Amino acid sequence: DHKFHELLKKLEQQTSWDVVVFVKYQGFWCALYVFRQILSAQNLPMSILESECRIIYICRNPLDMFISYRHFSLENKFVKDANPLELDEAFDMFCTGIHIKGPFWDNVLGFWNAHLENPRKVLFLKYEDLKEDVGFNVKKIAEFLECPFTHCFNPNMRCCQKFSSLSECGFERPSYAVEC
């Protein structure tokens, strides 16, 4: 906590019209609640490291992450009248670590090493693996959180697209549920 609060004191801050606090980190403005989520493993507050809480880190393919962030930043201009960076310039910045999450590989390797050092506290997953085998990974997360599924869990079950089709996936409406 001390390291985190010391870092916060050093960052430029600004409050938006809807009372959201923004901090400027590595040249980017981000909401404080988002900033708390993007810390690298090395910068996690001691209160998290020493607590009983568990960390699930989901790593994404760097190209996919860059493209997703690029689309997000183009659609959500945070600075009025700002011109978007050229694709080459934005990609170079991402590769050199001038990005809201900092250097990609430092962030990923930090959580990978934390997972290797303490696998009961940190679970490291890859987004692409999650998509490929949802059932297996949901079961893995449940076991990591010490909330394993009962024997009736079907790992081959597919996620449903609409709430109205949950019964098609084997979910039944509980008797106490209210019709909307």
C-alpha positions as CSV (number, residue, x, y, z in Angstrom):
1,D,0.0,0.0,0.0
2,H,2.8,2.4,0.9
3,K,4.5,2.0,-2.5
4,F,1.2,2.4,-4.3
5,H,0.3,5.6,-2.4
6,E,3.7,7.0,-2.9
7,L,3.4,6.5,-6.6
8,L,-0.1,8.1,-6.6
9,K,1.3,11.2,-4.8
10,K,3.8,11.7,-7.6
11,L,1.3,11.5,-10.5
12,E,-0.5,14.5,-11.9
13,Q,-4.2,14.3,-11.1
14,Q,-7.4,15.8,-12.5
15,T,-11.0,15.4,-11.7
16,S,-13.6,15.2,-14.5
17,W,-17.0,16.8,-14.5
18,D,-18.5,13.5,-13.2
19,V,-16.2,13.4,-10.2
20,V,-14.0,10.6,-11.6
21,V,-10.4,11.1,-10.6
22,F,-7.9,10.7,-13.5
23,V,-4.1,10.2,-13.0
24,K,-1.5,10.7,-15.7
25,Y,0.7,7.6,-15.9
26,Q,3.4,7.1,-18.5
27,G,1.9,9.9,-20.6
28,F,-1.6,8.6,-20.5
29,W,-4.6,9.8,-18.6
30,C,-6.6,7.0,-17.0
31,A,-9.3,6.8,-14.3
32,L,-8.0,6.0,-10.9
33,Y,-10.2,2.9,-10.6
34,V,-8.7,1.7,-13.9
35,F,-5.1,2.6,-12.8
36,R,-5.5,0.3,-9.8
37,Q,-6.3,-2.6,-12.2
38,I,-3.3,-2.1,-14.5
39,L,-0.5,-2.3,-12.0
40,S,2.3,-4.7,-12.7
41,A,3.0,-7.5,-10.3
42,Q,6.0,-5.6,-9.0
43,N,3.9,-2.6,-8.1
44,L,1.0,-4.3,-6.3
45,P,0.2,-2.9,-2.9
46,M,1.5,-4.9,0.1
47,S,-2.1,-5.2,1.3
48,I,-2.8,-7.4,-1.7
49,L,0.5,-9.3,-1.5
50,E,0.1,-10.1,2.2
51,S,-3.6,-10.8,2.1
52,E,-5.4,-14.0,1.5
53,C,-6.9,-12.7,-1.8
54,R,-5.9,-14.5,-5.0
55,I,-4.9,-12.9,-8.3
56,I,-6.1,-14.1,-11.7
57,Y,-4.1,-12.6,-14.5
58,I,-5.3,-13.0,-18.0
59,C,-2.7,-12.4,-20.7
60,R,-3.7,-11.4,-24.2
61,N,-1.9,-11.8,-27.4
62,P,0.1,-8.6,-27.8
63,L,-1.1,-7.9,-31.3
64,D,-4.7,-8.5,-30.3
65,M,-4.2,-6.2,-27.3
66,F,-2.6,-3.5,-29.4
67,I,-5.4,-3.6,-32.0
68,S,-8.2,-3.6,-29.3
69,Y,-6.6,-0.7,-27.5
70,R,-6.1,1.2,-30.8
71,H,-9.8,0.8,-31.6
72,F,-10.8,1.8,-28.1
73,S,-8.7,4.9,-28.1
74,L,-9.9,6.0,-31.5
75,E,-13.5,5.6,-30.5
76,N,-13.1,7.2,-27.0
77,K,-11.1,10.4,-27.4
78,F,-10.0,11.4,-23.9
79,V,-8.6,14.7,-25.0
80,K,-10.9,17.0,-27.0
81,D,-9.7,17.9,-30.5
82,A,-6.7,15.5,-30.2
83,N,-5.5,14.0,-33.4
84,P,-4.9,10.2,-33.3
85,L,-1.4,8.9,-33.6
86,E,-0.4,7.3,-36.9
87,L,-0.6,3.5,-36.7
88,D,3.2,3.1,-37.1
89,E,3.9,5.6,-34.3
90,A,1.3,4.1,-32.0
91,F,2.7,0.6,-32.6
92,D,6.3,1.8,-31.9
93,M,5.1,3.4,-28.7
94,F,3.4,0.1,-27.7
95,C,6.4,-2.0,-28.5
96,T,8.7,0.3,-26.5
97,G,6.4,0.4,-23.5
98,I,4.9,3.8,-23.9
99,H,1.5,2.4,-23.2
100,I,-1.0,2.6,-20.3
101,K,0.1,-0.8,-19.0
102,G,3.7,0.0,-19.5
103,P,6.1,-2.4,-21.3
104,F,4.0,-5.4,-22.3
105,W,6.5,-8.1,-21.6
106,D,7.5,-6.6,-18.3
107,N,3.9,-6.8,-17.2
108,V,3.3,-10.3,-18.5
109,L,6.6,-11.7,-17.2
110,G,6.0,-10.1,-13.8
111,F,2.7,-12.0,-13.3
112,W,4.2,-15.2,-14.9
113,N,7.0,-15.1,-12.4
114,A,4.6,-14.4,-9.5
115,H,2.6,-17.4,-10.7
116,L,5.7,-19.6,-10.7
117,E,6.8,-18.4,-7.3
118,N,3.3,-18.7,-5.7
119,P,0.9,-20.7,-7.8
120,R,-1.7,-20.9,-5.0
121,K,-1.9,-17.1,-4.9
122,V,-1.5,-16.1,-8.6
123,L,-3.2,-17.9,-11.5
124,F,-1.8,-17.1,-15.0
125,L,-4.1,-17.7,-17.9
126,K,-4.0,-16.8,-21.6
127,Y,-7.1,-15.2,-23.1
128,E,-6.9,-17.3,-26.3
129,D,-6.8,-20.5,-24.2
130,L,-9.9,-19.4,-22.3
131,K,-11.7,-18.9,-25.6
132,E,-10.6,-22.2,-26.9
133,D,-11.7,-24.4,-24.0
134,V,-14.1,-22.4,-21.8
135,G,-15.3,-25.4,-19.7
136,F,-11.8,-26.5,-18.8
137,N,-10.7,-23.0,-17.8
138,V,-13.8,-22.2,-15.9
139,K,-13.2,-25.4,-13.9
140,K,-9.6,-24.4,-13.4
141,I,-10.5,-21.0,-12.1
142,A,-13.1,-22.5,-9.8
143,E,-10.5,-24.9,-8.4
144,F,-8.0,-22.1,-8.0
145,L,-10.6,-20.1,-6.0
146,E,-11.3,-23.3,-3.9
147,C,-14.9,-23.4,-5.2
148,P,-14.8,-26.5,-7.4
149,F,-17.9,-27.5,-9.3
150,T,-19.9,-30.5,-8.3
151,H,-19.8,-33.7,-10.3
152,C,-22.8,-32.5,-12.4
153,F,-20.7,-29.7,-14.1
154,N,-20.5,-30.4,-17.8
155,P,-17.1,-29.0,-19.1
156,N,-18.3,-29.3,-22.7
157,M,-21.3,-27.0,-22.1
158,R,-21.3,-24.0,-24.5
159,C,-22.0,-20.5,-23.4
160,C,-25.4,-19.2,-24.5
161,Q,-25.8,-16.0,-26.5
162,K,-29.1,-14.9,-25.0
163,F,-30.6,-15.1,-21.5
164,S,-33.8,-16.6,-23.0
165,S,-31.9,-19.6,-24.3
166,L,-30.3,-20.6,-21.0
167,S,-32.7,-23.5,-20.8
168,E,-31.4,-24.9,-24.1
169,C,-28.0,-25.1,-22.4
170,G,-29.3,-27.2,-19.5
171,F,-30.0,-24.4,-17.1
172,E,-33.5,-24.4,-15.6
173,R,-35.3,-21.4,-14.2
174,P,-35.4,-21.8,-10.4
175,S,-38.9,-22.0,-9.0
176,Y,-38.4,-18.7,-7.1
177,A,-37.4,-16.8,-10.2
178,V,-39.7,-13.9,-11.3
179,E,-40.7,-13.5,-14.9
180,C,-39.5,-10.2,-16.3
